[in-house]
Amino acid sequence: MNIIGTVESLWRYPVKSMRGEELNEMFAGFSGVYGDRLFAFRSSASRKGFPYLTGREQRQMLRYRPRFRHPDKAAAPVNLTEAESIAPGTNPVYADSADLMLDVETPAGNTVAIDDPALIDMLRDGIDDKHHLTLLRSERAMTDCRPLSLLALQSVRQLAEETGTTVDKRRFRANIYLDLTSIEGFAEDRFVGRSLRIGSKVVISVLERDPRCMMITLDPDTGEKAPALLKKVAQAHSGMAGVYGAVLAEGTLRKGDPVELLN
C-alpha cells in the first residue's frame, strides 16, 4: 500500500458561499458530498453559466452560518446501510426535502429559515440594486466545477511562508483537507490523473488542479479582503491551489482516514 497521508478534516457547505461546517464523517457519493451546497441564491445580475450570488458580490455571505434542522437525517443517506448490503451495493437515496431544511444564523446572531424572504433582504443589503435574488434548492451539490475539492495542509503552509502572513485553510473551502507525509507544498498536483483510496472504501479520481478566484482573498470570519494571497497563487502557482476530484466508489469518509495513492 502506498499511504501518502491522512484526512486532516472534512467540510461541507450547505449553502453556496455561506460558512461551512466541519464534520467527523461524511458520505461521498457520485454527485459529491451528502448535504453539500444544496441551497444557493440566484442573482439576476450574474451570467447565465454561473447564476449564483457569491462572496464575490456579497462578502458578508461568508459570515452566515447554515445549520440543518435535522442533523441526524442530514448526516448520510437515509437508506445507506440497506443500500450497501444489496450486492454489489446500490446507490443510496437522499432524504425528503423537509428533512434537509436549513436555518441560518446571521452575523447579528439572529436565526431565520433558509426560505424566509427576510434573508434575501439581508443578503441584498449593501450590494448593487441590480441583484434580484431567488432561492435555489437542489437534491445534489451545486458545485462550481467538480463533485469534490481537496487541498493539502502543506500547500497552505507554503502559501503562508510565501506571503509572510497567516493563511487560514478555510479560505479555500475544500471538502477534504489532507495531511500528507511529504512536507512539500502542492504535492497534490502530482495526483492529477491518478486515484486515491480514502479509508476502506471511497475511491476518488483526481481530475485537475483547482483554479482560484478572489474568494480565497476573503477572511472566513470577517469577509475582509487580502489580495496578496491571490496574487501569490497567480504568480507562483499558475493560479491553482488544490485539486478537483470525482468519486469512483461511494462511501463514508472519516477524519483520520488513511489516504492511499493508487495506479
BAFI-3210 file (N, C-alpha, C; in Angstrom, 3 decimals, decimal comma, padded with zeros to 6 digits):
// residues 263
n [1|2|3|4|5|6|7|8|9|10|11|12|13|14|15|16|17|18|19|20|21|22|23|24|25|26|27|28|29|30|31|32|33|34|35|36|37|38|39|40|41|42|43|44|45|46|47|48|49|50|51|52|53|54|55|56|57|58|59|60|61|62|63|64|65|66|67|68|69|70|71|72|73|74|75|76|77|78|79|80|81|82|83|84|85|86|87|88|89|90|91|92|93|94|95|96|97|98|99|100|101|102|103|104|105|106|107|108|109|110|111|112|113|114|115|116|117|118|119|120|121|122|123|124|125|126|127|128|129|130|131|132|133|134|135|136|137|138|139|140|141|142|143|144|145|146|147|148|149|150|151|152|153|154|155|156|157|158|159|160|161|162|163|164|165|166|167|168|169|170|171|172|173|174|175|176|177|178|179|180|181|182|183|184|185|186|187|188|189|190|191|192|193|194|195|196|197|198|199|200|201|202|203|204|205|206|207|208|209|210|211|212|213|214|215|216|217|218|219|220|221|222|223|224|225|226|227|228|229|230|231|232|233|234|235|236|237|238|239|240|241|242|243|244|245|246|247|248|249|250|251|252|253|254|255|256|257|258|259|260|261|262|263]
n.u [000,836|000,482|000,605|-000,012|-000,694|-003,078|-006,569|-007,103|-009,210|-012,776|-015,203|-018,303|-020,599|-023,485|-024,983|-024,327|-021,484|-021,897|-020,922|-018,972|-019,301|-017,572|-017,052|-016,991|-017,344|-018,441|-020,627|-019,538|-020,668|-021,447|-022,292|-021,168|-020,504|-022,701|-025,321|-023,970|-023,800|-026,559|-028,295|-028,603|-028,286|-029,822|-028,872|-030,100|-028,287|-026,068|-024,035|-025,402|-024,245|-023,223|-025,109|-025,212|-025,356|-022,516|-019,714|-018,123|-019,637|-021,140|-019,622|-020,224|-021,679|-020,146|-020,191|-022,581|-024,179|-025,222|-027,421|-028,520|-031,849|-032,446|-030,011|-029,217|-030,545|-029,420|-026,888|-026,143|-027,195|-030,557|-031,103|-028,686|-027,294|-028,886|-028,747|-026,031|-025,867|-026,979|-025,950|-024,217|-023,953|-026,021|-026,990|-027,516|-030,441|-031,530|-032,613|-035,986|-037,112|-038,006|-036,604|-034,087|-034,002|-032,976|-031,851|-030,596|-028,011|-027,489|-024,982|-025,539|-026,464|-029,037|-031,600|-032,887|-035,165|-034,057|-035,651|-036,929|-038,135|-036,943|-034,270|-033,247|-033,516|-031,591|-029,249|-029,147|-028,490|-026,374|-025,277|-025,273|-028,274|-029,132|-029,072|-031,349|-032,717|-033,282|-034,159|-032,484|-032,895|-031,591|-031,289|-028,817|-025,329|-024,556|-021,995|-019,111|-017,513|-016,509|-017,338|-015,931|-013,517|-010,091|-007,380|-004,046|-002,636|000,007|000,333|-001,089|000,515|002,855|002,015|001,550|004,164|005,240|003,833|004,278|002,387|-000,324|-002,229|-005,438|-006,801|-009,472|-010,144|-010,019|-012,092|-012,338|-013,489|-012,149|-009,414|-006,064|-003,451|-000,378|002,317|004,552|006,517|006,493|004,965|002,027|002,109|-000,062|-000,685|000,585|-001,037|-002,930|-004,729|-004,511|-005,705|-007,173|-007,500|-009,497|-009,746|-011,451|-013,042|-013,863|-013,096|-011,415|-011,099|-008,607|-008,952|-008,102|-006,157|-007,076|-008,433|-008,107|-010,004|-011,074|-012,317|-010,643|-009,323|-010,847|-011,444|-012,593|-013,995|-014,489|-014,882|-013,177|-010,795|-007,787|-005,772|-003,173|-002,784|-004,140|-002,726|-000,162|-000,729|-001,419|000,969|003,019|001,982|000,528|-002,061|-003,414|-004,569|-004,777|-006,865|-009,329|-011,790|-013,474|-015,895|-015,339|-015,916|-018,416|-018,933|-018,370|-016,479|-013,976|-012,608|-009,138|-008,803|-006,740|-004,913|-004,490|-002,438|-003,298|-002,838]
n.v [-001,202|002,216|004,523|007,877|009,847|011,317|012,013|015,206|016,968|017,276|018,841|020,471|022,533|023,759|025,885|027,640|029,638|030,466|030,015|027,119|023,772|021,750|018,272|015,099|012,787|012,009|011,400|010,477|010,688|009,849|012,242|014,072|015,465|014,446|016,551|018,836|022,093|022,350|024,425|027,624|031,043|032,573|035,151|037,857|039,439|037,964|035,989|033,752|031,211|030,912|031,438|032,398|034,205|035,112|035,198|036,914|039,049|039,667|039,928|039,462|037,163|034,991|035,042|034,132|031,439|028,383|025,775|022,444|021,470|018,950|017,294|014,595|013,296|014,594|013,713|011,434|009,395|008,204|005,495|004,183|001,992|-000,220|-000,052|-000,513|-003,148|-004,579|-006,511|-005,599|-003,488|-000,859|002,410|004,794|006,622|010,071|012,044|013,198|016,443|018,044|016,998|017,907|020,587|023,955|026,245|029,545|031,195|034,557|037,182|038,983|037,418|036,480|034,066|032,685|031,090|029,271|029,768|032,110|035,242|037,464|036,869|037,108|039,875|040,694|039,740|041,285|043,707|046,418|045,762|046,068|047,329|045,931|043,249|040,912|038,534|035,008|032,001|028,933|025,417|022,175|018,619|017,636|018,445|021,803|022,434|024,323|023,277|020,449|017,366|017,085|018,742|018,971|019,646|020,059|020,445|021,155|022,716|024,981|025,895|026,463|028,612|030,452|030,899|031,955|034,323|035,577|035,770|034,791|032,104|031,046|027,906|027,625|029,516|028,377|026,622|023,807|020,392|018,199|018,172|017,386|015,797|015,343|012,950|013,902|016,804|018,783|021,527|021,726|019,160|017,657|018,252|016,416|014,249|014,378|012,787|010,363|008,027|008,100|006,169|006,523|005,828|002,716|002,271|004,448|005,710|008,083|009,818|011,911|014,775|017,323|020,355|022,968|025,907|029,190|031,952|035,277|034,595|033,304|035,362|036,368|036,810|034,221|034,730|037,455|038,556|040,376|041,561|040,142|040,731|039,963|037,229|035,889|037,008|035,925|033,186|033,285|034,204|032,432|029,870|029,370|030,227|028,224|026,099|023,317|020,456|019,045|016,442|013,344|011,002|007,588|005,264|005,029|006,029|006,283|008,855|009,516|011,522|011,396|009,141|006,909|007,800|006,524|006,283|005,296|003,309]
n.w [000,000|-000,830|001,172|001,571|003,310|005,614|006,325|007,336|007,975|007,398|005,363|004,634|002,765|003,237|002,106|-000,755|-000,771|001,825|005,315|006,044|007,470|009,765|009,817|011,479|010,086|006,751|003,960|000,801|-002,336|-005,806|-006,876|-005,232|-001,940|000,589|001,436|000,768|-000,479|-001,148|-001,299|-002,845|-003,910|-006,540|-008,736|-010,588|-011,811|-012,387|-014,658|-017,147|-017,256|-014,746|-012,362|-009,731|-006,604|-004,829|-002,511|-003,909|-004,746|-002,467|000,279|002,936|003,027|003,796|006,510|007,372|008,961|008,156|009,332|009,535|010,208|011,063|012,019|012,217|010,125|008,029|007,937|006,480|003,664|003,912|003,628|003,718|004,997|004,298|001,479|001,010|001,691|-000,326|-002,846|-005,856|-004,158|-003,959|-005,168|-002,680|-001,482|-001,246|001,574|002,309|001,207|003,335|005,446|005,022|005,461|006,265|008,789|009,263|010,842|011,327|010,802|012,834|014,817|014,827|013,961|011,037|008,758|005,879|003,669|004,257|003,287|004,431|004,672|002,106|001,816|003,676|002,471|000,203|001,141|000,913|-001,545|-005,163|-006,619|-008,818|-008,364|-008,162|-006,156|-005,883|-004,196|-004,653|-004,779|-004,532|-004,999|-005,262|-005,007|-005,751|-007,063|-008,199|-010,281|-010,148|-008,376|-005,875|-003,774|-002,911|-000,694|000,404|003,646|003,693|001,453|002,136|004,223|002,823|001,237|003,250|004,098|001,771|001,448|003,803|005,794|008,017|006,981|006,711|006,360|005,731|003,886|001,395|001,062|000,783|000,452|001,487|003,532|003,431|005,214|004,340|003,965|002,733|003,069|001,319|-000,293|-002,364|-003,331|-003,988|-006,574|-008,170|-008,119|-010,050|-012,592|-011,444|-008,914|-005,620|-002,702|000,039|003,376|003,876|001,667|-000,111|-003,294|-005,153|-008,136|-009,212|-010,937|-011,953|-011,435|-009,164|-010,153|-008,893|-007,481|-006,512|-004,152|-002,298|-001,168|000,845|004,247|006,274|008,610|008,849|006,328|005,223|002,770|001,388|-000,873|-001,578|-001,307|-003,417|-005,505|-005,109|-005,481|-008,164|-009,373|-008,516|-008,693|-010,963|-010,670|-009,360|-006,694|-004,777|-005,675|-007,911|-007,700|-008,623|-007,532|-007,569|-006,207|-003,919|-000,467|003,124|004,486|006,934|009,529|009,924|008,388|006,452|003,487|000,350|-002,467|-005,651|-008,674]
ca.u [000,000|001,234|-000,076|000,644|-001,135|-004,355|-007,570|-006,983|-010,555|-013,812|-016,066|-019,335|-021,091|-024,901|-025,434|-023,214|-020,816|-022,024|-019,928|-019,002|-019,324|-016,620|-017,690|-016,108|-017,504|-019,420|-020,821|-019,117|-021,360|-021,030|-022,615|-020,478|-020,710|-024,102|-025,654|-023,100|-024,274|-027,922|-029,000|-027,838|-029,132|-029,660|-028,902|-030,434|-027,145|-024,978|-024,086|-026,256|-023,486|-022,929|-026,173|-025,303|-024,767|-021,460|-018,912|-017,517|-020,510|-021,605|-018,604|-020,770|-022,277|-019,274|-020,437|-023,860|-023,889|-026,389|-027,477|-029,650|-032,804|-032,402|-028,626|-029,075|-031,013|-028,552|-025,530|-025,891|-028,443|-031,421|-031,104|-027,300|-026,954|-029,600|-028,228|-024,705|-025,994|-027,520|-024,824|-022,861|-024,029|-026,835|-026,860|-028,498|-031,320|-031,456|-033,756|-037,010|-036,737|-038,280|-035,574|-032,835|-034,217|-031,938|-031,971|-029,346|-027,654|-026,959|-023,865|-026,044|-026,829|-030,426|-031,795|-034,007|-035,255|-033,391|-036,618|-037,558|-037,806|-036,095|-032,874|-032,892|-033,339|-030,303|-028,167|-029,113|-028,043|-025,016|-024,818|-025,943|-029,704|-029,431|-029,133|-032,638|-032,334|-034,247|-033,546|-032,423|-032,797|-031,256|-031,013|-027,409|-024,468|-024,368|-020,586|-018,703|-016,945|-016,433|-018,039|-015,141|-012,276|-009,125|-006,240|-003,106|-002,213|001,354|000,202|-001,499|001,696|003,785|001,492|001,785|005,577|005,490|003,221|004,672|001,170|-001,048|-003,247|-006,471|-007,159|-010,885|-010,288|-010,038|-013,401|-012,211|-014,252|-011,221|-008,068|-005,151|-002,157|000,445|003,607|005,525|006,475|006,499|003,685|001,476|002,365|-001,299|-000,719|001,094|-002,065|-003,836|-004,682|-004,437|-006,828|-006,887|-008,444|-009,540|-010,401|-011,522|-013,966|-014,033|-012,055|-011,598|-010,242|-008,171|-009,178|-007,380|-005,839|-008,208|-008,163|-008,614|-010,541|-010,938|-012,904|-009,617|-008,831|-011,803|-011,325|-013,839|-014,695|-014,838|-015,159|-012,187|-010,011|-006,325|-005,463|-001,826|-002,821|-004,486|-001,610|000,905|-001,178|-001,350|002,355|003,903|001,367|-000,339|-003,439|-004,026|-004,277|-005,645|-007,281|-010,705|-011,916|-014,774|-015,988|-015,474|-016,558|-019,074|-018,777|-018,240|-015,152|-013,839|-011,414|-008,059|-008,687|-005,528|-005,074|-003,614|-002,313|-003,454|-002,395]
ca.v [000,000|003,464|005,504|009,175|010,799|011,074|013,085|016,120|017,420|017,132|020,018|020,671|023,907|023,560|026,980|028,135|030,863|030,693|029,327|025,663|023,065|020,659|017,026|013,977|011,860|012,448|010,462|010,962|009,974|010,192|013,646|014,924|015,233|014,489|017,769|019,936|023,079|022,035|025,685|028,744|032,177|033,019|036,598|038,275|040,164|037,031|035,439|032,574|029,999|030,872|032,367|032,487|035,247|034,521|036,154|037,906|040,225|039,945|039,315|039,088|035,824|034,058|035,144|033,480|030,059|027,500|024,547|021,582|021,319|017,550|016,903|013,147|012,924|015,255|013,183|010,414|008,944|007,563|004,036|003,829|000,647|-001,193|000,008|-001,120|-004,595|-005,193|-006,728|-005,266|-002,197|000,051|003,820|005,200|007,736|011,232|012,267|014,113|017,854|018,579|016,518|018,596|022,031|024,686|027,563|030,275|032,192|035,740|037,801|039,683|036,436|036,059|032,842|032,740|029,938|029,493|030,269|033,340|036,385|038,414|036,522|037,736|041,304|040,864|039,494|042,382|044,922|046,867|045,412|046,777|047,057|045,072|041,866|040,407|037,212|033,941|030,832|027,699|024,206|021,017|017,400|017,324|019,602|022,793|022,805|025,149|022,520|019,011|016,988|017,191|019,517|018,512|020,549|019,605|021,448|021,586|023,792|026,170|026,373|027,074|029,925|031,329|031,269|032,775|035,648|036,160|036,020|033,607|031,739|030,155|026,913|027,746|030,396|027,599|025,984|022,433|019,354|017,302|018,685|016,270|015,964|014,418|012,580|014,804|018,144|019,712|022,101|021,484|017,781|017,083|018,454|015,210|013,208|014,556|011,653|009,137|007,862|007,962|005,455|007,149|004,857|001,352|002,091|005,546|005,922|009,372|010,119|013,308|015,173|018,512|021,344|023,836|027,330|030,006|033,275|036,210|034,048|032,950|036,586|036,795|036,217|033,485|035,226|038,873|038,965|041,343|041,073|040,108|040,457|039,423|035,777|035,502|037,436|034,940|031,963|033,516|034,371|031,314|028,555|029,390|030,484|026,989|025,627|022,189|019,662|018,593|015,007|012,713|009,769|006,348|004,302|005,783|005,528|007,246|009,359|009,850|012,244|010,477|008,028|006,882|008,131|005,669|006,644|004,117|003,316]
ca.w [000,000|-000,931|002,016|001,374|004,316|006,273|006,254|008,479|008,324|006,385|005,381|003,619|002,713|002,888|001,247|-001,572|-000,339|003,263|006,133|006,019|008,748|009,864|010,209|011,797|008,978|005,767|002,857|-000,509|-003,404|-007,166|-007,154|-004,270|-000,509|001,015|002,156|000,348|-001,453|-001,574|-001,489|-003,389|-004,279|-007,920|-008,921|-011,952|-012,357|-012,681|-016,005|-017,239|-016,973|-013,307|-011,984|-008,281|-005,766|-004,008|-001,756|-004,807|-004,751|-001,114|001,125|004,236|002,965|004,499|007,944|007,662|009,354|007,994|010,121|009,226|011,315|011,498|011,725|012,062|008,798|007,053|008,062|005,463|003,039|004,894|003,472|003,394|005,459|003,466|000,108|000,972|001,905|-001,542|-003,770|-005,403|-003,475|-004,762|-004,829|-001,663|-001,835|-000,366|002,451|001,811|001,273|004,673|006,363|004,720|005,549|006,995|009,388|009,071|011,847|010,656|011,511|014,016|015,830|014,685|013,186|010,094|007,870|004,605|002,693|004,763|002,422|005,154|004,420|000,835|002,086|004,344|001,524|-000,769|001,812|000,620|-002,887|-006,244|-006,729|-009,973|-007,906|-007,696|-005,689|-005,627|-003,571|-005,423|-003,968|-005,345|-004,250|-005,465|-004,744|-006,812|-007,030|-009,332|-011,397|-009,964|-007,148|-004,654|-003,803|-001,925|-000,518|001,424|004,619|003,352|000,470|002,894|004,948|001,878|000,876|004,390|004,054|000,576|001,612|005,088|006,574|008,470|005,995|007,237|005,336|005,370|002,723|000,159|001,009|000,300|001,157|002,175|003,773|003,589|005,874|003,575|004,540|002,120|003,636|000,186|-000,655|-003,694|-003,747|-004,525|-008,028|-008,822|-008,097|-011,189|-013,496|-010,657|-007,987|-004,200|-001,843|001,358|004,235|003,348|000,548|-001,059|-004,293|-005,817|-009,275|-009,184|-012,322|-012,400|-010,419|-008,837|-010,429|-007,792|-007,758|-005,392|-002,922|-001,314|-000,527|001,863|005,570|006,514|009,797|008,746|004,954|004,764|001,645|001,432|-002,286|-001,778|-001,380|-004,781|-006,349|-004,965|-006,132|-009,603|-009,828|-008,179|-008,856|-012,148|-010,270|-008,885|-005,339|-004,517|-006,830|-008,014|-007,880|-008,823|-006,760|-008,333|-005,301|-002,855|000,889|004,212|004,825|008,350|009,934|010,293|007,430|005,632|002,062|-000,428|-003,872|-006,499|-010,080]
c.u [000,873|000,487|000,680|000,211|-002,443|-005,304|-007,442|-008,343|-011,466|-014,796|-017,137|-019,924|-022,558|-025,471|-024,226|-022,774|-021,054|-021,015|-020,101|-019,097|-018,343|-017,329|-016,642|-016,201|-018,548|-019,467|-020,424|-019,766|-020,891|-021,277|-021,953|-020,799|-022,189|-024,342|-024,843|-023,778|-025,636|-028,729|-028,035|-028,825|-028,791|-029,761|-029,190|-029,260|-025,981|-025,142|-024,833|-025,511|-023,119|-023,878|-026,232|-024,785|-023,739|-020,742|-018,197|-018,321|-020,930|-020,664|-019,157|-021,466|-021,468|-019,547|-021,792|-023,599|-025,151|-026,274|-028,707|-030,553|-032,767|-031,006|-028,448|-029,486|-030,161|-027,148|-025,175|-027,218|-029,252|-031,405|-029,700|-026,961|-027,605|-029,031|-026,880|-024,772|-026,528|-026,396|-025,177|-022,786|-024,791|-026,615|-027,916|-029,317|-031,163|-032,724|-034,781|-036,560|-036,924|-037,203|-034,229|-033,027|-033,189|-032,503|-030,598|-029,161|-026,969|-025,758|-024,292|-026,477|-028,273|-030,501|-033,040|-033,998|-034,609|-034,344|-037,392|-037,164|-036,913|-034,614|-032,394|-032,677|-031,995|-029,146|-028,054|-028,601|-026,591|-024,483|-025,677|-027,409|-030,058|-029,507|-030,525|-032,439|-033,530|-033,485|-033,619|-032,251|-032,542|-031,085|-029,547|-026,590|-024,342|-022,926|-020,222|-018,309|-017,063|-017,038|-017,272|-013,933|-011,394|-007,945|-005,367|-002,743|-000,836|001,337|-000,207|-000,295|002,695|003,316|001,675|003,238|005,862|004,933|003,648|003,488|000,629|-002,172|-004,185|-006,893|-008,602|-011,126|-010,521|-011,286|-013,340|-013,157|-013,345|-009,868|-007,179|-003,915|-001,231|001,750|004,724|005,395|006,390|005,090|003,314|001,828|001,123|-001,428|-000,296|000,084|-002,992|-003,632|-004,583|-005,629|-006,328|-007,944|-008,365|-010,361|-010,450|-012,284|-013,928|-012,831|-012,394|-010,603|-009,895|-008,107|-008,284|-007,053|-007,006|-007,849|-008,844|-009,043|-010,447|-011,561|-011,842|-009,026|-009,691|-011,587|-012,641|-014,626|-015,200|-015,280|-014,171|-011,282|-008,509|-005,840|-004,109|-001,838|-003,135|-003,362|-000,473|000,524|-001,069|000,092|003,196|003,320|000,337|-001,807|-004,162|-003,631|-005,279|-006,039|-008,764|-010,740|-013,346|-014,763|-016,209|-016,135|-017,096|-018,777|-018,607|-016,775|-015,127|-012,548|-010,367|-007,903|-007,348|-005,867|-004,030|-003,620|-002,347|-002,852|-001,268]
c.v [001,256|004,552|006,826|010,211|010,384|012,238|013,944|016,622|017,308|018,288|019,924|022,064|023,862|024,635|027,550|029,515|031,231|029,828|027,810|025,081|021,901|019,429|015,978|012,883|012,395|011,446|011,133|010,092|010,439|011,666|014,604|014,553|015,371|015,748|018,977|020,794|022,706|023,293|026,725|029,864|032,606|034,539|036,929|038,992|039,249|036,457|034,108|031,295|029,832|031,860|032,735|033,816|034,568|035,612|037,155|039,203|040,643|039,234|038,828|037,730|034,818|034,025|034,554|031,997|029,196|026,253|023,740|021,442|019,907|016,997|015,410|012,696|013,549|014,680|012,221|010,025|008,062|006,035|003,499|002,387|-000,423|-001,233|-000,691|-002,641|-005,326|-005,302|-006,246|-003,941|-001,214|001,492|004,203|006,394|008,862|011,322|013,166|015,555|018,432|018,166|017,201|020,116|022,663|025,902|028,222|031,285|033,362|036,297|038,534|038,719|035,992|034,782|032,973|031,462|030,268|030,085|031,493|034,506|037,416|038,124|037,124|039,229|041,567|040,718|040,608|043,672|045,229|046,465|046,129|046,349|046,127|043,592|041,559|038,925|036,272|032,741|029,633|026,528|023,021|019,803|017,006|018,607|020,502|023,318|023,598|024,308|021,010|018,650|017,232|018,087|019,073|019,474|020,016|020,744|021,990|022,714|025,090|026,759|027,032|028,460|030,926|031,802|032,220|034,187|036,336|036,504|034,695|033,324|030,705|029,194|027,081|028,674|029,605|026,737|024,586|021,521|018,488|017,989|017,504|016,686|014,918|014,104|013,435|016,182|019,208|020,234|021,770|020,102|017,152|017,290|017,193|014,060|013,285|013,411|010,320|009,088|007,700|007,071|006,087|006,260|003,509|001,239|003,187|005,644|007,191|009,494|011,608|013,809|016,310|019,410|022,330|025,293|028,215|031,400|034,123|035,701|033,730|034,184|037,000|036,053|035,510|033,962|036,651|039,311|039,978|040,721|041,145|039,761|039,801|037,910|035,315|035,882|036,420|033,618|032,102|033,530|033,117|029,945|028,511|029,572|029,287|026,695|024,540|021,486|019,334|017,084|014,573|011,372|008,583|005,250|005,078|005,187|006,651|007,581|009,722|010,604|011,246|009,304|008,079|007,194|007,350|006,141|005,370|004,367|004,306]
c.w [000,000|-000,152|001,958|002,411|004,943|006,022|007,508|008,925|007,113|006,508|004,306|003,812|002,284|001,969|000,521|-001,106|001,120|004,015|006,058|007,412|008,688|010,421|010,572|010,743|008,028|004,617|001,552|-001,574|-004,765|-007,484|-006,170|-002,834|-000,172|001,855|001,751|-000,710|-002,041|-001,873|-002,062|-003,683|-005,698|-007,979|-010,377|-012,612|-012,726|-014,084|-016,011|-016,880|-015,514|-012,636|-010,506|-007,721|-004,867|-003,216|-002,622|-004,785|-003,345|-000,136|002,461|004,219|003,769|006,001|008,352|007,884|009,211|008,854|009,714|010,446|011,902|011,182|011,508|010,669|007,693|007,052|006,940|004,834|003,987|004,809|003,212|003,778|004,598|002,051|-000,003|001,117|000,685|-002,570|-005,169|-004,648|-004,339|-004,307|-003,792|-002,125|-000,828|000,486|001,768|002,007|002,668|005,670|006,147|004,696|006,492|007,702|009,299|010,195|011,142|011,419|012,782|015,117|015,793|013,842|012,327|009,265|006,536|003,567|003,191|003,857|003,110|004,920|003,106|001,023|002,750|003,353|000,488|-000,167|001,445|-000,735|-003,919|-006,355|-007,890|-009,579|-007,354|-007,389|-005,545|-005,047|-004,511|-004,470|-004,893|-004,442|-004,363|-005,338|-005,974|-006,731|-008,283|-010,538|-011,239|-008,603|-005,859|-004,856|-002,638|-001,886|000,603|002,364|004,289|002,317|001,142|003,623|004,012|001,463|002,016|004,401|002,896|000,719|002,900|005,966|007,113|007,482|006,606|006,124|004,864|004,196|001,436|000,018|000,383|001,066|002,015|002,294|004,126|004,366|005,259|004,292|003,959|002,738|002,551|-000,082|-002,091|-004,239|-004,354|-006,027|-008,771|-008,809|-009,302|-012,184|-012,787|-009,698|-006,565|-003,560|-000,460|002,278|003,545|002,038|-000,507|-001,994|-005,064|-006,961|-009,240|-010,624|-012,791|-011,218|-010,303|-009,108|-009,394|-008,253|-006,492|-004,090|-001,873|-000,640|000,661|003,177|005,910|007,728|009,643|007,355|004,417|003,712|001,923|000,028|-002,512|-001,937|-002,805|-005,739|-006,293|-005,647|-007,651|-010,102|-009,642|-008,513|-009,985|-011,802|-009,685|-007,435|-004,982|-005,809|-006,745|-008,221|-008,130|-008,107|-007,690|-007,515|-004,114|-001,484|001,885|004,460|006,294|008,599|010,414|009,360|006,710|004,181|001,281|-001,888|-004,698|-007,883|-010,350]
res [m|n|i|i|g|t|v|e|s|l|w|r|y|p|v|k|s|m|r|g|e|e|l|n|e|m|f|a|g|f|s|g|v|y|g|d|r|l|f|a|f|r|s|s|a|s|r|k|g|f|p|y|l|t|g|r|e|q|r|q|m|l|r|y|r|p|r|f|r|h|p|d|k|a|a|a|p|v|n|l|t|e|a|e|s|i|a|p|g|t|n|p|v|y|a|d|s|a|d|l|m|l|d|v|e|t|p|a|g|n|t|v|a|i|d|d|p|a|l|i|d|m|l|r|d|g|i|d|d|k|h|h|l|t|l|l|r|s|e|r|a|m|t|d|c|r|p|l|s|l|l|a|l|q|s|v|r|q|l|a|e|e|t|g|t|t|v|d|k|r|r|f|r|a|n|i|y|l|d|l|t|s|i|e|g|f|a|e|d|r|f|v|g|r|s|l|r|i|g|s|k|v|v|i|s|v|l|e|r|d|p|r|c|m|m|i|t|l|d|p|d|t|g|e|k|a|p|a|l|l|k|k|v|a|q|a|h|s|g|m|a|g|v|y|g|a|v|l|a|e|g|t|l|r|k|g|d|p|v|e|l|l|n]
***
